[in-house]
Each structure stands twice: as C-alpha cells, then as structure tokens.
C-alpha cells in the first residue's frame, strides 16, 4: 500500500475510534502533526486520542482504502497539497474529500444557492448569475440540488465555464436521481466533491454540513431565492461566520427574517437588477450598504442578478482555527 493510502487508513482509524472528538477537531490535530500515521502511533497521552486497541479498527480502515482504490475512487485529505486551501481555515474542515473531475488550487468561485422549489423568476436569475460568474472567469459552486442549484450548474456548463458540485451524499450516489446526467456532466467538465463515505445515503443532517463546506470553498455566497425556513439560510449564516460576503437578492432580504442578519458586519448586501434597453441587467444596492464590488446607484426594480460582485482582496477571510463539529458517520434516515 502506498504511503498516501496508509495515511488515509490512519486518518480513518482516528476518525472511527469513538473518542468523542469532532471530525474537524481530529483533522486539525492531523494537520498540526503533519501525519495521521505519526499521530496514530504516538503515545496516547492526550485523552482526545486515548483508545484501548486500534488494531481491528486500523485493519478495517486499511481494507476500506484498498477497496476504494480498486473501485477507482479518488480522494484528497488535509495532508495533500491538492486539498482546497480555503477549507483549512474554517472550523468545519472536512478531514477528506472524495472527488471526480479536475482539481484546481486555488479555485476562485462563488456559491449560487437557493430554493429547491424555485420560481421561474428564481431559475432565470440563477442562470444569469452563473453566466455572469463565468464571464468573470469565476467557478460556479452549488450543491446539485433541484431548483436554483441545478439552474446554476447547467448555465455554467452551457456557457463553457467551470462548475463545482458539493454532494450531500457519498460520491457513488446520485441525488436527486433526476440530476444523474447532470452529475455525470459536471464530473466530465468540472468537479464533484463529497466529504462523506462513498456510499453514504442522503440524510437530513448531511446537507447543512455540505453547505458549510461549500461556503468555505468559495469566495462568497449568492442567495437567489429562499423561504423563511429554507435550508439555504444555514449556508448564509455559516458564510457570515466564515467571513465570506453574503449577497442577497432584494426578494430574499425583504421576505425572510434571517436575510438581513446573514452577514454580521456590514449587513448582508442585497442586489437587484432590471433589464436595460440593451437587454443586460442594470444594478442596484437595494438601499443597503454596497458590497466591495461597488454596485451602481439604486434603481427601481423587484429583484435581479448580482453584477460585478467579485470580492476584492480585502474581502478574503482570515483563517480561523477549527472547532468541534458533527460526525457525518452518524446518519439518520431523513432526507432533505
């Protein structure tokens, strides 16, 4: 077994031993040590790493890694140079990522997210936002969900741009099933990521974890359309905690209580647009403090596509040390 595979087996052993530590906490310890194997073989002086016998667990982890390798699966861990560098600075840092497609580091892009039950207005706006990002040379990031995410992915592909999908399941699953062909298209022309075990089914608590990783991967989050209880509010909140800009449409800002609170300081900006005579969106700041992307003065409209919202360097977040998070191996039967 190659040393890289041995490191993954050691990392899995640390994650599975039931010490009570969060996966992100263990990932941070592995990064600090520079080797999961070294950490696994070191004296268990810290209660965090105390375990009666890791032999059987390590044997199972080694067998799993061999099986995944034989199946042609690909992965990166926090120890690999190809691991997304921005994720190392968030508290929810995933210990590993399975992937299909082309890795890129750094991969400058923004998340385009919103309701699964999107309106025609929302779908059109998501398409325009994705096209804009592609025109600016940015990656379109979304979660392969129905509705807004699907529209954003498809628009990026149709515009010959790059799109990255973060799955709320294992890399071998297709969810929703209606997006099976789209998932294959993204793998062929962009990148799929999953922070879960390869065969992990869709469960209710995996999607918020996926959203936190999406936020950490990108430069900003654009919320197109969402209701008061939409799962999108989780990504908006976490993005603010990550220090990432949160860009809202006027409709989201006006119809949800969480929208204006999504970014702690300054308030989450909202953007709106109306069609100009040339057919391209014109911009407004929706009466809120303008983003660093400096939208033009307000115009009367009911909502529209964010324009020129590529964050300047001063918007890039400072790294934050990871803190405990949920263990994604503890699954439930609910779906989202």
Secondary structure as a PSIPRED ss2 file (coil, helix, strand):
# PSIPRED VFORMAT (PSIPRED V4.0)

   1 X C   1.000  0.000  0.000
   2 X C   1.000  0.000  0.000
   3 X H   0.000  1.000  0.000
   4 X H   0.000  1.000  0.000
   5 X H   0.000  1.000  0.000
   6 X H   0.000  1.000  0.000
   7 X H   0.000  1.000  0.000
   8 X H   0.000  1.000  0.000
   9 X H   0.000  1.000  0.000
  10 X H   0.000  1.000  0.000
  11 X H   0.000  1.000  0.000
  12 X H   0.000  1.000  0.000
  13 X H   0.000  1.000  0.000
  14 X H   0.000  1.000  0.000
  15 X H   0.000  1.000  0.000
  16 X H   0.000  1.000  0.000
  17 X C   1.000  0.000  0.000
  18 X C   1.000  0.000  0.000
  19 X C   1.000  0.000  0.000
  20 X C   1.000  0.000  0.000
  21 X C   1.000  0.000  0.000
  22 X C   1.000  0.000  0.000
  23 X H   0.000  1.000  0.000
  24 X H   0.000  1.000  0.000
  25 X H   0.000  1.000  0.000
  26 X H   0.000  1.000  0.000
  27 X H   0.000  1.000  0.000
  28 X H   0.000  1.000  0.000
  29 X H   0.000  1.000  0.000
  30 X H   0.000  1.000  0.000
  31 X H   0.000  1.000  0.000
  32 X H   0.000  1.000  0.000
  33 X H   0.000  1.000  0.000
  34 X C   1.000  0.000  0.000
  35 X C   1.000  0.000  0.000
  36 X H   0.000  1.000  0.000
  37 X H   0.000  1.000  0.000
  38 X H   0.000  1.000  0.000
  39 X H   0.000  1.000  0.000
  40 X H   0.000  1.000  0.000
  41 X H   0.000  1.000  0.000
  42 X C   1.000  0.000  0.000
  43 X C   1.000  0.000  0.000
  44 X C   1.000  0.000  0.000
  45 X C   1.000  0.000  0.000
  46 X C   1.000  0.000  0.000
  47 X H   0.000  1.000  0.000
  48 X H   0.000  1.000  0.000
  49 X H   0.000  1.000  0.000
  50 X C   1.000  0.000  0.000
  51 X C   1.000  0.000  0.000
  52 X C   1.000  0.000  0.000
  53 X C   1.000  0.000  0.000
  54 X C   1.000  0.000  0.000
  55 X H   0.000  1.000  0.000
  56 X H   0.000  1.000  0.000
  57 X H   0.000  1.000  0.000
  58 X H   0.000  1.000  0.000
  59 X H   0.000  1.000  0.000
  60 X H   0.000  1.000  0.000
  61 X H   0.000  1.000  0.000
  62 X H   0.000  1.000  0.000
  63 X H   0.000  1.000  0.000
  64 X H   0.000  1.000  0.000
  65 X H   0.000  1.000  0.000
  66 X H   0.000  1.000  0.000
  67 X H   0.000  1.000  0.000
  68 X H   0.000  1.000  0.000
  69 X H   0.000  1.000  0.000
  70 X H   0.000  1.000  0.000
  71 X C   1.000  0.000  0.000
  72 X C   1.000  0.000  0.000
  73 X C   1.000  0.000  0.000
  74 X E   0.000  0.000  1.000
  75 X E   0.000  0.000  1.000
  76 X E   0.000  0.000  1.000
  77 X E   0.000  0.000  1.000
  78 X C   1.000  0.000  0.000
  79 X C   1.000  0.000  0.000
  80 X C   1.000  0.000  0.000
  81 X C   1.000  0.000  0.000
  82 X C   1.000  0.000  0.000
  83 X C   1.000  0.000  0.000
  84 X C   1.000  0.000  0.000
  85 X H   0.000  1.000  0.000
  86 X H   0.000  1.000  0.000
  87 X H   0.000  1.000  0.000
  88 X H   0.000  1.000  0.000
  89 X H   0.000  1.000  0.000
  90 X C   1.000  0.000  0.000
  91 X C   1.000  0.000  0.000
  92 X C   1.000  0.000  0.000
  93 X C   1.000  0.000  0.000
  94 X C   1.000  0.000  0.000
  95 X C   1.000  0.000  0.000
  96 X E   0.000  0.000  1.000
  97 X E   0.000  0.000  1.000
  98 X E   0.000  0.000  1.000
  99 X E   0.000  0.000  1.000
 100 X E   0.000  0.000  1.000
 101 X E   0.000  0.000  1.000
 102 X C   1.000  0.000  0.000
 103 X C   1.000  0.000  0.000
 104 X C   1.000  0.000  0.000
 105 X C   1.000  0.000  0.000
 106 X C   1.000  0.000  0.000
 107 X C   1.000  0.000  0.000
 108 X C   1.000  0.000  0.000
 109 X E   0.000  0.000  1.000
 110 X E   0.000  0.000  1.000
 111 X E   0.000  0.000  1.000
 112 X E   0.000  0.000  1.000
 113 X E   0.000  0.000  1.000
 114 X C   1.000  0.000  0.000
 115 X C   1.000  0.000  0.000
 116 X C   1.000  0.000  0.000
 117 X C   1.000  0.000  0.000
 118 X C   1.000  0.000  0.000
 119 X C   1.000  0.000  0.000
 120 X H   0.000  1.000  0.000
 121 X H   0.000  1.000  0.000
 122 X H   0.000  1.000  0.000
 123 X H   0.000  1.000  0.000
 124 X H   0.000  1.000  0.000
 125 X H   0.000  1.000  0.000
 126 X H   0.000  1.000  0.000
 127 X H   0.000  1.000  0.000
 128 X H   0.000  1.000  0.000
 129 X H   0.000  1.000  0.000
 130 X H   0.000  1.000  0.000
 131 X H   0.000  1.000  0.000
 132 X H   0.000  1.000  0.000
 133 X H   0.000  1.000  0.000
 134 X H   0.000  1.000  0.000
 135 X H   0.000  1.000  0.000
 136 X C   1.000  0.000  0.000
 137 X C   1.000  0.000  0.000
 138 X C   1.000  0.000  0.000
 139 X E   0.000  0.000  1.000
 140 X E   0.000  0.000  1.000
 141 X E   0.000  0.000  1.000
 142 X E   0.000  0.000  1.000
 143 X C   1.000  0.000  0.000
 144 X C   1.000  0.000  0.000
 145 X C   1.000  0.000  0.000
 146 X C   1.000  0.000  0.000
 147 X C   1.000  0.000  0.000
 148 X H   0.000  1.000  0.000
 149 X H   0.000  1.000  0.000
 150 X H   0.000  1.000  0.000
 151 X H   0.000  1.000  0.000
 152 X H   0.000  1.000  0.000
 153 X H   0.000  1.000  0.000
 154 X H   0.000  1.000  0.000
 155 X H   0.000  1.000  0.000
 156 X H   0.000  1.000  0.000
 157 X H   0.000  1.000  0.000
 158 X H   0.000  1.000  0.000
 159 X C   1.000  0.000  0.000
 160 X C   1.000  0.000  0.000
 161 X C   1.000  0.000  0.000
 162 X C   1.000  0.000  0.000
 163 X E   0.000  0.000  1.000
 164 X E   0.000  0.000  1.000
 165 X E   0.000  0.000  1.000
 166 X E   0.000  0.000  1.000
 167 X C   1.000  0.000  0.000
 168 X C   1.000  0.000  0.000
 169 X C   1.000  0.000  0.000
 170 X C   1.000  0.000  0.000
 171 X C   1.000  0.000  0.000
 172 X C   1.000  0.000  0.000
 173 X C   1.000  0.000  0.000
 174 X C   1.000  0.000  0.000
 175 X C   1.000  0.000  0.000
 176 X C   1.000  0.000  0.000
 177 X H   0.000  1.000  0.000
 178 X H   0.000  1.000  0.000
 179 X H   0.000  1.000  0.000
 180 X H   0.000  1.000  0.000
 181 X H   0.000  1.000  0.000
 182 X H   0.000  1.000  0.000
 183 X H   0.000  1.000  0.000
 184 X H   0.000  1.000  0.000
 185 X H   0.000  1.000  0.000
 186 X H   0.000  1.000  0.000
 187 X H   0.000  1.000  0.000
 188 X H   0.000  1.000  0.000
 189 X H   0.000  1.000  0.000
 190 X C   1.000  0.000  0.000
 191 X E   0.000  0.000  1.000
 192 X E   0.000  0.000  1.000
 193 X E   0.000  0.000  1.000
 194 X E   0.000  0.000  1.000
 195 X C   1.000  0.000  0.000
 196 X C   1.000  0.000  0.000
 197 X C   1.000  0.000  0.000
 198 X C   1.000  0.000  0.000
 199 X C   1.000  0.000  0.000
 200 X C   1.000  0.000  0.000
 201 X C   1.000  0.000  0.000
 202 X C   1.000  0.000  0.000
 203 X C   1.000  0.000  0.000
 204 X H   0.000  1.000  0.000
 205 X H   0.000  1.000  0.000
 206 X H   0.000  1.000  0.000
 207 X H   0.000  1.000  0.000
 208 X H   0.000  1.000  0.000
 209 X H   0.000  1.000  0.000
 210 X H   0.000  1.000  0.000
 211 X H   0.000  1.000  0.000
 212 X H   0.000  1.000  0.000
 213 X H   0.000  1.000  0.000
 214 X H   0.000  1.000  0.000
 215 X H   0.000  1.000  0.000
 216 X H   0.000  1.000  0.000
 217 X H   0.000  1.000  0.000
 218 X C   1.000  0.000  0.000
 219 X C   1.000  0.000  0.000
 220 X E   0.000  0.000  1.000
 221 X E   0.000  0.000  1.000
 222 X E   0.000  0.000  1.000
 223 X E   0.000  0.000  1.000
 224 X C   1.000  0.000  0.000
 225 X C   1.000  0.000  0.000
 226 X C   1.000  0.000  0.000
 227 X C   1.000  0.000  0.000
 228 X C   1.000  0.000  0.000
 229 X C   1.000  0.000  0.000
 230 X C   1.000  0.000  0.000
 231 X C   1.000  0.000  0.000
 232 X H   0.000  1.000  0.000
 233 X H   0.000  1.000  0.000
 234 X H   0.000  1.000  0.000
 235 X H   0.000  1.000  0.000
 236 X H   0.000  1.000  0.000
 237 X H   0.000  1.000  0.000
 238 X H   0.000  1.000  0.000
 239 X H   0.000  1.000  0.000
 240 X H   0.000  1.000  0.000
 241 X H   0.000  1.000  0.000
 242 X H   0.000  1.000  0.000
 243 X C   1.000  0.000  0.000
 244 X C   1.000  0.000  0.000
 245 X E   0.000  0.000  1.000
 246 X E   0.000  0.000  1.000
 247 X E   0.000  0.000  1.000
 248 X E   0.000  0.000  1.000
 249 X E   0.000  0.000  1.000
 250 X H   0.000  1.000  0.000
 251 X H   0.000  1.000  0.000
 252 X H   0.000  1.000  0.000
 253 X H   0.000  1.000  0.000
 254 X H   0.000  1.000  0.000
 255 X H   0.000  1.000  0.000
 256 X C   1.000  0.000  0.000
 257 X C   1.000  0.000  0.000
 258 X C   1.000  0.000  0.000
 259 X H   0.000  1.000  0.000
 260 X H   0.000  1.000  0.000
 261 X H   0.000  1.000  0.000
 262 X C   1.000  0.000  0.000
 263 X C   1.000  0.000  0.000
 264 X C   1.000  0.000  0.000
 265 X C   1.000  0.000  0.000
 266 X C   1.000  0.000  0.000
 267 X C   1.000  0.000  0.000
 268 X C   1.000  0.000  0.000
 269 X E   0.000  0.000  1.000
 270 X E   0.000  0.000  1.000
 271 X E   0.000  0.000  1.000
 272 X E   0.000  0.000  1.000
 273 X E   0.000  0.000  1.000
 274 X E   0.000  0.000  1.000
 275 X E   0.000  0.000  1.000
 276 X C   1.000  0.000  0.000
 277 X C   1.000  0.000  0.000
 278 X C   1.000  0.000  0.000
 279 X C   1.000  0.000  0.000
 280 X C   1.000  0.000  0.000
 281 X E   0.000  0.000  1.000
 282 X E   0.000  0.000  1.000
 283 X E   0.000  0.000  1.000
 284 X E   0.000  0.000  1.000
 285 X C   1.000  0.000  0.000
 286 X C   1.000  0.000  0.000
 287 X C   1.000  0.000  0.000
 288 X C   1.000  0.000  0.000
 289 X C   1.000  0.000  0.000
 290 X C   1.000  0.000  0.000
 291 X C   1.000  0.000  0.000
 292 X C   1.000  0.000  0.000
 293 X C   1.000  0.000  0.000
 294 X C   1.000  0.000  0.000
 295 X C   1.000  0.000  0.000
 296 X C   1.000  0.000  0.000
 297 X C   1.000  0.000  0.000
 298 X C   1.000  0.000  0.000
 299 X C   1.000  0.000  0.000
 300 X C   1.000  0.000  0.000
 301 X C   1.000  0.000  0.000
 302 X C   1.000  0.000  0.000
 303 X C   1.000  0.000  0.000
 304 X C   1.000  0.000  0.000
 305 X C   1.000  0.000  0.000
 306 X C   1.000  0.000  0.000
 307 X C   1.000  0.000  0.000
 308 X C   1.000  0.000  0.000
 309 X C   1.000  0.000  0.000
 310 X C   1.000  0.000  0.000
 311 X C   1.000  0.000  0.000
 312 X C   1.000  0.000  0.000
 313 X H   0.000  1.000  0.000
 314 X H   0.000  1.000  0.000
 315 X H   0.000  1.000  0.000
 316 X C   1.000  0.000  0.000
 317 X C   1.000  0.000  0.000
 318 X C   1.000  0.000  0.000
 319 X C   1.000  0.000  0.000
 320 X C   1.000  0.000  0.000
 321 X C   1.000  0.000  0.000
 322 X C   1.000  0.000  0.000
 323 X C   1.000  0.000  0.000
 324 X C   1.000  0.000  0.000
 325 X C   1.000  0.000  0.000
 326 X C   1.000  0.000  0.000
 327 X C   1.000  0.000  0.000
 328 X C   1.000  0.000  0.000
 329 X C   1.000  0.000  0.000
 330 X C   1.000  0.000  0.000
 331 X C   1.000  0.000  0.000
 332 X C   1.000  0.000  0.000
 333 X C   1.000  0.000  0.000
 334 X C   1.000  0.000  0.000
 335 X C   1.000  0.000  0.000
 336 X C   1.000  0.000  0.000
